């Protein structure tokens, strides 16, 4: 497609009941954000919804309502799926396997950990960076149930929009980070998605995916008296464990940078982590190097930019 042709996309994220959208247009080599919006779905978007076909229309109405109320105009959508709805594995394979052999090997590996017949899943994979001459390479494998994809396709058929691509939240977040921050090949960067009741860790190494891990944290509600302190302790403990378990270093300070994003990045948590470690720790800003209209700048100043990391990353995926 010619680079001087404007390409537009709406990036959408729906984590639990929190619905967020950004409208992005690529003008040549530049990306412009022309709209941002956030709202609440009437029903949490979780595994239970796929058993009720009537909820397709309810979610479609919620998306349409926010889309129209905020004056969006682009019709193509990139939707970022909650990673709790997919299986993500890093699988080592023989580096010399041909494509057909590789596909057979990946399918066999998925059969070992999948709880349902493999025909019920969509399997996608890509090769992670590896040194030439290595006898083993790592494959990043993503597995999602077909019924989830069918649900999303039906959902957007009930809206004014067209579903172009389905992404996964951790990959959306990593993409938003890579576009807005300098990441050298030797860097080990931690991303921490703090939501109500859940914390998702992911680590980039050499600008590529290295690992992901989520933990259930029901105390993260913002209501308990020692909320910030207990959340800070939990993040520090789990992050150190991941670093040690995966031989990334001796502790948290062996990471190059750490970025926090999501619904529940409270000041006390950020300051607690910053005061504990001699490494850059900050809120992720998905608009840092992205051009915005004046209205969007005002909207973002009143909101919290780190809450839009996933939908901005989805838009970047859809506009590639």
Long-range contacts (C-beta under 8 A, 24 or more apart in sequence): 3-28, 3-29, 4-28, 7-319, 8-73, 8-74, 8-75, 8-76, 8-319, 9-74, 9-76, 9-77, 9-78, 9-164, 9-315, 9-318, 9-319, 10-67, 10-72, 10-74, 10-75, 10-76, 10-77, 10-78, 10-161, 10-315, 11-77, 11-78, 11-80, 11-172, 11-311, 11-312, 11-313, 11-314, 11-315, 11-316, 11-317, 11-318, 12-63, 12-77, 12-78, 12-79, 12-80, 12-311, 12-314, 13-79, 13-80, 13-169, 13-172, 13-310, 13-311, 13-314, 14-41, 14-45, 14-59, 14-79, 14-82, 15-45, 15-82, 15-169, 15-195, 15-262, 15-263, 15-310, 16-44, 16-45, 16-46, 16-82, 16-195, 16-196, 17-41, 17-42, 17-43, 17-44, 17-45, 18-263, 18-307, 19-62, 19-63, 19-66, 20-307, 20-308, 20-310, 20-311, 21-63, 21-66, 21-67, 21-70, 21-72, 21-311, 22-308, 22-311, 22-312, 22-315, 23-72, 23-73, 23-74, 23-315, 24-74, 24-290, 24-312, 24-315, 24-316, 24-319, 25-74, 26-319, 30-291, 31-179, 31-290, 31-291, 31-316, 31-319, 32-290, 32-291, 32-292, 32-293, 33-287, 33-290, 33-291, 33-292, 33-293, 33-296, 33-312, 34-292, 34-293, 34-296, 35-70, 35-71, 35-72, 35-296, 36-70, 36-296, 36-299, 36-300, 36-303, 36-308, 37-66, 37-67, 37-69, 37-70, 37-72, 38-66, 38-303, 38-307, 38-308, 39-65, 39-66, 45-82, 46-82, 46-84, 47-85, 49-151, 50-145, 50-147, 50-148, 50-151, 53-154, 56-151, 56-154, 56-155, 56-158, 57-158, 59-155, 60-155, 60-156, 60-158, 60-159, 61-158, 63-155, 63-156, 63-159, 63-161, 64-159, 64-160, 67-159, 67-160, 67-161, 68-160, 75-160, 75-161, 75-162, 76-161, 76-162, 76-164, 76-318, 77-156, 77-161, 77-162, 77-163, 77-164, 77-318, 78-164, 78-165, 78-166, 78-167, 78-314, 78-315, 78-317, 78-318, 78-319, 79-152, 79-156, 79-163, 79-165, 79-166, 79-167, 79-314, 80-166, 80-167, 80-168, 80-169, 80-172, 80-310, 80-311, 80-313, 80-314, 80-317, 81-144, 81-148, 81-152, 81-166, 81-167, 81-168, 81-169, 82-169, 83-168, 83-169, 83-170, 83-200, 83-212, 83-214, 84-198, 84-214, 85-144, 85-145, 85-148, 86-142, 86-143, 86-144, 86-168, 87-113, 87-114, 87-141, 87-142, 87-143, 87-144, 88-140, 88-141, 88-142, 88-143, 88-168, 88-170, 88-212, 89-113, 89-140, 89-141, 89-143, 90-128, 90-138, 90-139, 90-140, 90-141, 90-209, 90-210, 90-211, 91-138, 91-139, 91-141, 92-136, 92-137, 92-138, 92-139, 93-136, 93-137, 93-138, 93-139, 94-135, 94-136, 95-130, 95-134, 95-135, 95-136, 95-137, 96-135, 102-139, 106-139, 106-141, 109-141, 110-141, 110-143, 114-143, 116-145, 120-145, 120-146, 120-147, 121-145, 121-146, 122-146, 122-149, 128-208, 128-209, 129-206, 129-208, 140-209, 142-168, 164-318, 165-317, 165-318, 167-313, 167-314, 167-317, 167-318, 169-193, 169-200, 169-310, 169-313, 170-200, 170-202, 170-212, 171-209, 171-313, 171-317, 172-309, 172-310, 172-311, 172-312, 172-313, 172-314, 172-316, 172-317, 173-202, 173-261, 173-284, 173-309, 173-310, 173-313, 174-202, 174-204, 174-209, 174-313, 175-313, 175-316, 175-317, 176-284, 176-286, 176-309, 176-310, 176-312, 176-313, 176-316, 177-204, 177-259, 177-284, 177-286, 177-309, 178-204, 178-207, 179-286, 179-289, 179-290, 179-316, 180-284, 180-285, 180-286, 180-287, 180-288, 180-289, 180-290, 181-257, 181-259, 181-288, 183-207, 186-256, 187-256, 187-257, 188-248, 188-249, 188-254, 188-255, 188-256, 189-255, 189-256, 189-257, 189-258, 189-259, 190-239, 190-255, 190-257, 190-258, 190-259, 191-258, 191-259, 191-261, 191-284, 192-235, 192-239, 192-258, 192-259, 192-260, 192-261, 192-262, 193-261, 193-262, 193-309, 193-310, 194-220, 194-231, 194-235, 194-260, 194-261, 194-262, 194-263, 194-264, 194-265, 194-269, 195-220, 195-262, 195-263, 195-264, 196-220, 196-221, 196-222, 196-263, 196-264, 197-221, 199-231, 199-234, 199-235, 199-238, 200-262, 201-238, 201-239, 201-242, 203-242, 203-246, 203-248, 203-255, 205-248, 210-246, 210-248, 211-242, 211-246, 213-238, 213-242, 220-264, 222-264, 222-266, 227-266, 227-268, 228-266, 228-267, 228-268, 228-269, 228-272, 229-268, 229-272, 231-264, 231-266, 231-269, 232-268, 232-269, 232-272, 232-273, 232-276, 235-269, 235-273, 236-273, 236-276, 252-276, 252-277, 252-279, 253-277, 253-278, 253-279, 255-279, 256-280, 257-281, 257-282, 258-282, 259-283, 259-284, 260-284, 260-306, 261-286, 261-306, 261-307, 261-309, 261-310, 262-306, 262-307, 262-309, 263-307, 265-304, 265-306, 284-309, 286-312, 286-313, 287-312
